[in-house]
Amino acid sequence: MSIVVKNGRVIDPASETSAKLDVLIEGDRIGRIAENLQGEETIDATGCVVCPGFVDIHVHFREPGFESKENIATGSRAAAHGGFTSVVTMPNTNPPIDNGGMVELHNRSARETACIKVWPAAAATKGREGAEMTEMADLKSAGAVAITDDGSDIPSSWVMRRVLEYANMVGLTYLSHAEDHTLMEDGAMNEGFNSTRLGLPGMPKAMEEIAIDRVIRLAELAGARVHICHVSSEGGVDIVRRAKGRGLPVTCETAPHYWTLTDDAIERFGPNAKMNPPLREFGDVQAIKAGLADGTIDCIATDHAPHTVTEKNVEFQLAPFGIIGLETSLALGIMGLVKQGVVTLERLVDLMTRRPARILGLPAGELREGGPADIAVFDPAAEWTVEPDAFASKGRNTPFAGMHLRGLVKTTICDGVIVYQA
């Protein structure tokens, strides 16, 4: 069956298209992008943007081992609700995804249960213990698209250098969870005025900034590419900006909560505002926005990290780090970036499609004739209220519950199949 998406504004950063056009889908491919197209089935996109399906290169679907929090099936449905058609899962599962067999297990589950494309990142060290490198060539052969010990850093600079060299040799990008754990102690939130006022142990920004600087220097020594995950601080943005100014092959991401909230939110939202890196201060929020505007920050990722209600419903210091984000990412981008004049709508789409796909070389993030029919249709003006109980994710741990947002996904199409329709 052919499907035509009509009357929408097509935004495709790869071809620099932003115009009223129709998109004809034939099977799992895009047949034509032009005016006045006809198909056997019609999706009316009047007032909506039609763009490549969003790409998130940093999510936690918790399978295997933590399926009470999320699994590939529920995570993929949450992604589809948010307009995502491609995501990259992190390997901090139980057991970790640190060998070819585990990668194959992940991919089999994705084939059987996911409604979108779910790509695995594999562990950089065995057991994510930071001591012995994984067999990265085998991991890539099995289907891993990146390596990372996300959730923790590699404490040994010697091991990290070898990881970067090996990853570069086999053509994988290292995703760096940049964090100096020796400065963390029992930290639960950003170290500063609010941590002192609330009597909670703080996590200094230097934790992130020292680790970012270290991994960039080691990548330069190894002649390797590196991608910095979830940049949250002004100093972190500045270090990446200076590295790019020197021509180093470094990329980075940030998440919506880092341009939306400050650590003032902790008193109001409690453990649902607890994540790692933690929410920072006003100056850091402004720096994140500046980094997105000038290209220092390459893409947007959600760091979607579901936990059970029971786990989060404890004292702040005892609660796990992490919030969910796939179903609110687009609206927070429209509200916090586009409406505030930080970036254009076209730039926001670029940050959520073409740019993350390019970082890991994924076959995603663009609309082209003959290419995959992975499409998101959203209404940038539609208003809605965040109701976590209505989410497709198992997680309810969001600080945005009850907030009124603007920007709503209407339809998500993956490989020519409608996987979500509002």
C-alpha positions as CSV (number, residue, x, y, z in Angstrom):
1,M,0.0,0.0,0.0
2,S,1.2,3.5,-0.8
3,I,0.7,6.3,1.7
4,V,0.9,10.0,1.0
5,V,1.6,12.5,3.7
6,K,-0.1,15.7,2.3
7,N,-0.3,19.4,3.1
8,G,2.6,19.5,5.6
9,R,5.7,21.6,5.8
10,V,8.6,19.2,4.9
11,I,11.8,20.0,6.9
12,D,14.8,17.9,5.9
13,P,18.1,19.4,7.1
14,A,20.1,17.0,4.9
15,S,18.7,18.5,1.7
16,E,18.1,22.0,3.2
17,T,14.4,21.6,2.4
18,S,11.8,23.7,4.3
19,A,8.7,23.9,2.1
20,K,5.1,22.8,1.7
21,L,5.4,19.4,-0.1
22,D,3.9,15.9,-0.1
23,V,5.7,12.8,0.8
24,L,4.8,9.5,-1.0
25,I,5.6,6.3,0.8
26,E,5.8,3.1,-1.3
27,G,6.4,0.0,0.9
28,D,9.3,0.7,3.3
29,R,10.8,3.5,1.1
30,I,10.1,7.1,0.2
31,G,8.9,7.1,-3.4
32,R,8.7,10.8,-4.1
33,I,8.8,14.2,-2.4
34,A,6.9,16.8,-4.5
35,E,3.7,18.7,-4.8
36,N,0.3,17.2,-5.5
37,L,1.1,13.6,-4.9
38,Q,-1.6,10.9,-4.6
39,G,-1.5,7.5,-2.7
40,E,-3.9,4.7,-1.7
41,E,-4.0,6.1,1.8
42,T,-3.7,9.8,2.9
43,I,-2.4,11.3,6.1
44,D,-3.4,15.0,6.3
45,A,-0.6,17.0,7.8
46,T,-2.2,20.4,7.5
47,G,-0.5,22.7,10.0
48,C,2.1,20.1,10.8
49,V,5.8,19.6,10.1
50,V,6.9,16.5,8.2
51,C,10.5,15.6,9.0
52,P,12.8,12.6,9.3
53,G,12.0,10.4,12.3
54,F,13.9,11.6,15.3
55,V,17.2,9.9,16.3
56,D,18.3,9.5,19.9
57,I,21.8,8.1,20.5
58,H,21.5,7.8,24.2
59,V,18.6,5.9,25.8
60,H,18.3,3.2,28.5
61,F,15.8,0.4,27.8
62,R,17.0,-1.7,30.7
63,E,16.8,-5.0,29.0
64,P,18.2,-7.5,30.1
65,G,18.0,-7.5,33.8
66,F,15.9,-4.5,34.8
67,E,12.7,-5.1,32.8
68,S,10.6,-3.8,35.8
69,K,11.8,-0.3,34.8
70,E,11.6,-0.7,31.0
71,N,12.2,-3.1,28.2
72,I,12.8,-2.8,24.5
73,A,9.1,-3.2,23.6
74,T,7.9,-0.5,25.9
75,G,10.9,1.8,25.3
76,S,10.4,1.6,21.6
77,R,6.7,2.5,22.0
78,A,7.6,5.5,24.1
79,A,10.1,6.5,21.4
80,A,7.5,6.2,18.7
81,H,5.1,8.4,20.8
82,G,7.9,11.0,20.8
83,G,8.5,10.9,17.1
84,F,11.7,8.8,17.3
85,T,12.3,6.0,14.7
86,S,15.9,5.2,15.6
87,V,17.5,5.0,19.1
88,V,20.8,3.7,20.5
89,T,20.6,1.8,23.8
90,M,23.2,1.9,26.6
91,P,24.9,-1.3,27.8
92,N,24.6,-0.8,31.6
93,T,22.2,-3.7,31.9
94,N,22.4,-6.9,34.0
95,P,24.4,-8.6,32.6
96,P,26.1,-5.8,30.7
97,I,26.1,-5.9,26.9
98,D,29.9,-6.6,26.8
99,N,30.2,-9.5,24.3
100,G,28.9,-10.5,20.9
101,G,26.4,-12.9,22.3
102,M,24.8,-10.2,24.4
103,V,24.7,-7.9,21.3
104,E,22.9,-10.6,19.3
105,L,20.5,-11.2,22.2
106,H,19.6,-7.5,22.2
107,N,19.2,-7.4,18.5
108,R,17.0,-10.4,18.4
109,S,14.7,-8.9,21.1
110,A,14.6,-5.7,19.1
111,R,13.6,-7.5,15.9
112,E,10.9,-9.4,17.7
113,T,9.4,-6.7,20.0
114,A,10.4,-3.2,18.9
115,C,8.2,-1.0,16.7
116,I,11.2,1.2,15.7
117,K,14.9,0.7,15.0
118,V,16.8,0.0,18.2
119,W,20.6,0.0,17.9
120,P,22.9,-1.3,20.7
121,A,26.0,0.4,22.1
122,A,28.2,-2.1,23.8
123,A,30.5,-1.9,26.8
124,A,34.0,-0.6,26.4
125,T,35.4,-2.7,29.2
126,K,34.3,-6.2,30.4
127,G,31.6,-6.0,33.0
128,R,31.9,-2.2,32.7
129,E,34.5,-2.5,35.4
130,G,37.0,-0.2,33.7
131,A,39.9,-2.7,33.8
132,E,39.9,-5.0,30.7
133,M,38.9,-4.0,27.2
134,T,36.1,-5.8,25.4
135,E,36.5,-7.5,22.1
136,M,35.4,-4.5,20.1
137,A,35.8,-6.1,16.6
138,D,33.5,-8.9,17.7
139,L,31.0,-6.4,19.2
140,K,30.9,-4.5,15.9
141,S,30.6,-7.7,13.9
142,A,27.6,-8.6,16.1
143,G,25.9,-5.3,15.4
144,A,27.1,-2.8,18.0
145,V,27.2,0.8,16.7
146,A,29.2,2.4,19.5
147,I,31.1,1.6,22.7
148,T,30.7,3.1,26.1
149,D,30.7,2.3,29.8
150,D,27.9,4.8,30.3
151,G,26.7,5.1,33.8
152,S,30.3,5.2,34.9
153,D,33.7,6.5,33.5
154,I,36.9,4.6,32.9
155,P,39.1,5.6,35.9
156,S,42.4,4.5,34.4
157,S,43.8,6.9,31.7
158,W,46.0,4.0,30.4
159,V,42.9,1.8,29.8
160,M,41.0,4.7,28.3
161,R,43.8,5.5,25.9
162,R,43.8,1.8,24.7
163,V,40.0,1.8,24.5
164,L,40.1,4.9,22.2
165,E,42.9,3.4,20.1
166,Y,41.1,0.0,19.7
167,A,37.7,1.7,19.0
168,N,39.2,3.9,16.4
169,M,40.9,1.0,14.7
170,V,37.6,-0.9,14.3
171,G,35.6,2.2,13.4
172,L,33.5,2.6,16.5
173,T,32.9,5.8,18.4
174,Y,33.6,6.0,22.1
175,L,30.7,7.6,24.0
176,S,32.2,9.2,27.1
177,H,30.3,9.4,30.4
178,A,32.7,12.1,31.6
179,E,32.8,12.0,35.4
180,D,35.6,12.0,37.9
181,H,34.2,9.7,40.5
182,T,36.9,10.6,43.1
183,L,35.1,14.0,43.4
184,M,31.6,12.5,43.7
185,E,31.7,11.0,47.2
186,D,28.0,10.7,48.1
187,G,26.9,13.6,46.0
188,A,23.2,13.7,45.1
189,M,22.8,17.1,43.3
190,N,24.9,20.0,42.0
191,E,27.3,21.5,44.6
192,G,26.4,25.1,45.3
193,F,24.0,27.4,47.1
194,N,21.0,25.0,46.9
195,S,22.9,21.9,48.0
196,T,24.1,23.9,51.1
197,R,20.6,25.3,51.7
198,L,18.9,21.9,51.4
199,G,21.6,20.0,53.4
200,L,22.4,17.6,50.5
201,P,25.9,16.5,49.5
202,G,26.9,18.2,46.3
203,M,28.5,17.1,43.0
204,P,30.9,19.8,41.8
205,K,31.0,20.8,38.2
206,A,34.7,20.0,38.2
207,M,33.7,16.3,38.2
208,E,32.4,16.7,34.7
209,E,34.9,19.3,33.4
210,I,38.0,17.5,34.5
211,A,36.8,14.3,32.9
212,I,35.8,16.0,29.6
213,D,39.2,17.6,29.4
214,R,41.0,14.3,30.1
215,V,39.1,12.2,27.5
216,I,39.6,14.8,24.9
217,R,43.4,14.9,25.6
218,L,43.5,11.1,25.5
219,A,41.6,11.0,22.3
220,E,44.0,13.5,20.8
221,L,46.9,11.3,22.0
222,A,45.2,8.2,20.5
223,G,44.2,9.9,17.3
224,A,40.7,8.9,17.9
225,R,37.1,10.3,17.7
226,V,35.2,10.8,20.9
227,H,31.6,11.8,21.8
228,I,30.9,13.4,25.1
229,C,27.5,12.4,26.6
230,H,25.1,14.7,28.5
231,V,27.1,17.9,28.8
232,S,25.5,20.0,31.5
233,S,27.9,22.7,32.7
234,E,29.3,26.0,31.3
235,G,32.8,24.8,31.8
236,G,32.1,21.6,29.9
237,V,30.7,23.5,26.9
238,D,33.7,25.8,26.9
239,I,36.2,22.8,26.9
240,V,34.4,21.2,23.9
241,R,34.3,24.6,22.1
242,R,38.1,25.1,22.5
243,A,38.8,21.5,21.4
244,K,36.8,22.0,18.3
245,G,38.6,25.2,17.7
246,R,41.8,23.2,17.6
247,G,40.3,20.9,14.9
248,L,39.9,17.8,17.1
249,P,37.3,15.2,16.1
250,V,35.1,15.6,19.2
251,T,31.3,15.8,19.3
252,C,28.9,16.2,22.2
253,E,25.3,16.1,23.2
254,T,23.0,17.6,25.8
255,A,19.6,16.7,27.1
256,P,16.3,18.8,27.4
257,H,16.4,19.0,31.1
258,Y,19.7,20.9,31.0
259,W,18.3,23.8,29.1
260,T,14.9,23.7,30.8
261,L,15.6,23.4,34.6
262,T,18.1,24.5,37.2
263,D,18.8,22.9,40.6
264,D,16.0,25.1,42.0
265,A,13.7,22.4,40.6
266,I,14.8,19.9,43.2
267,E,12.9,21.4,46.1
268,R,9.7,21.2,44.0
269,F,10.1,17.9,42.2
270,G,12.2,15.9,44.6
271,P,13.8,12.6,43.3
272,N,12.1,13.1,39.9
273,A,14.5,15.9,39.3
274,K,17.5,13.8,40.3
275,M,19.8,12.9,37.4
276,N,23.5,12.5,36.6
277,P,25.0,14.9,35.7
278,P,22.8,16.9,38.0
279,L,20.7,19.9,37.2
280,R,23.0,22.9,37.3
281,E,22.6,26.7,37.7
282,F,21.3,29.5,35.6
283,G,24.6,30.3,34.0
284,D,25.0,26.7,32.9
285,V,21.5,26.7,31.3
286,Q,22.5,29.8,29.3
287,A,25.8,28.2,28.3
288,I,23.9,25.1,27.1
289,K,21.6,27.2,25.0
290,A,24.6,29.2,23.6
291,G,26.4,25.9,22.7
292,L,23.3,24.6,20.9
293,A,23.0,27.9,19.0
294,D,26.6,28.1,17.8
295,G,27.2,24.4,17.0
296,T,29.4,23.6,19.9
297,I,26.8,21.0,21.0
298,D,26.2,18.7,18.1
299,C,22.9,17.0,18.9
300,I,20.1,16.5,21.4
301,A,19.7,13.2,23.3
302,T,17.3,12.4,26.0
303,D,19.3,10.0,28.3
304,H,15.9,8.4,28.8
305,A,16.4,6.6,32.1
306,P,13.2,5.0,33.6
307,H,12.9,3.8,37.2
308,T,10.0,2.3,39.1
309,V,7.8,4.5,41.2
310,T,8.9,2.6,44.3
311,E,12.6,3.3,43.6
312,K,12.0,7.0,43.2
313,N,9.6,7.3,46.1
314,V,12.3,7.5,48.7
315,E,14.5,10.2,50.4
316,F,16.3,12.3,47.7
317,Q,19.8,11.0,48.6
318,L,18.7,7.4,48.3
319,A,16.8,7.6,45.0
320,P,18.5,6.5,41.8
321,F,19.7,9.0,39.2
322,G,17.7,9.4,36.0
323,I,14.5,10.7,34.4
324,I,12.5,9.7,31.3
325,G,12.5,11.9,28.3
326,L,11.5,10.4,25.0
327,E,7.9,11.6,25.1
328,T,8.6,15.2,26.1
329,S,11.8,15.9,24.2
330,L,10.3,17.6,21.1
331,A,8.0,19.9,23.1
332,L,10.8,21.0,25.5
333,G,12.9,21.8,22.4
334,I,10.1,23.9,20.9
335,M,9.2,25.6,24.2
336,G,12.8,26.1,25.5
337,L,14.7,26.7,22.3
338,V,12.5,27.7,19.4
339,K,10.0,29.9,21.2
340,Q,12.9,31.6,23.0
341,G,14.7,32.4,19.8
342,V,17.7,30.2,20.6
343,V,17.4,28.1,17.5
344,T,15.1,28.0,14.5
345,L,12.6,25.1,14.1
346,E,14.8,23.8,11.2
347,R,17.8,23.8,13.5
348,L,15.9,21.9,16.2
349,V,14.9,19.3,13.7
350,D,18.6,19.1,12.6
351,L,19.7,18.6,16.2
352,M,17.3,15.7,16.6
353,T,17.7,13.9,13.2
354,R,20.6,14.4,10.8
355,R,23.3,15.3,13.3
356,P,22.9,12.5,15.8
357,A,22.7,10.0,13.0
358,R,25.9,11.3,11.4
359,I,27.8,11.0,14.7
360,L,27.4,7.2,14.7
361,G,27.0,6.7,11.0
362,L,23.4,5.5,11.3
363,P,21.3,5.1,8.2
364,A,18.7,7.6,9.5
365,G,18.0,11.2,9.9
366,E,17.1,12.3,6.4
367,L,14.2,12.3,3.9
368,R,15.2,11.3,0.4
369,E,13.6,9.5,-2.5
370,G,14.6,5.8,-2.3
371,G,15.6,6.2,1.4
372,P,13.9,4.6,4.4
373,A,10.4,5.8,5.1
374,D,11.1,6.9,8.7
375,I,9.0,10.0,9.3
376,A,7.7,12.1,12.1
377,V,4.7,14.4,11.7
378,F,4.2,16.9,14.5
379,D,2.1,20.0,15.2
380,P,4.5,22.7,16.6
381,A,1.5,24.8,17.9
382,A,-0.5,22.0,19.6
383,E,-0.8,22.4,23.3
384,W,-0.9,19.6,25.8
385,T,-0.4,18.7,29.4
386,V,2.2,16.2,30.6
387,E,0.4,13.2,32.1
388,P,2.9,10.5,33.0
389,D,0.2,7.9,33.6
390,A,-0.6,8.2,29.9
391,F,3.0,7.5,28.7
392,A,3.9,4.5,26.7
393,S,7.0,4.1,28.8
394,K,6.9,2.1,32.0
395,G,8.6,5.0,33.7
396,R,6.8,7.8,35.4
397,N,9.9,9.6,36.7
398,T,9.7,13.0,35.1
399,P,9.9,16.5,36.6
400,F,7.6,17.8,33.9
401,A,4.4,16.2,35.2
402,G,1.5,18.6,35.0
403,M,3.3,21.1,32.8
404,H,1.6,22.7,29.8
405,L,3.8,22.3,26.7
406,R,3.5,23.1,23.0
407,G,4.5,20.8,20.2
408,L,2.8,17.4,19.8
409,V,3.7,14.4,17.6
410,K,0.7,13.3,15.5
411,T,2.1,10.4,13.5
412,T,5.3,8.3,13.5
413,I,6.2,6.1,10.6
414,C,9.0,3.6,10.6
415,D,9.9,1.6,7.5
416,G,6.6,2.7,5.9
417,V,4.6,1.4,8.8
418,I,2.5,3.7,11.0
419,V,3.8,2.9,14.5
420,Y,2.1,5.7,16.3
421,Q,-0.9,8.0,15.5
422,A,-2.3,10.4,18.0
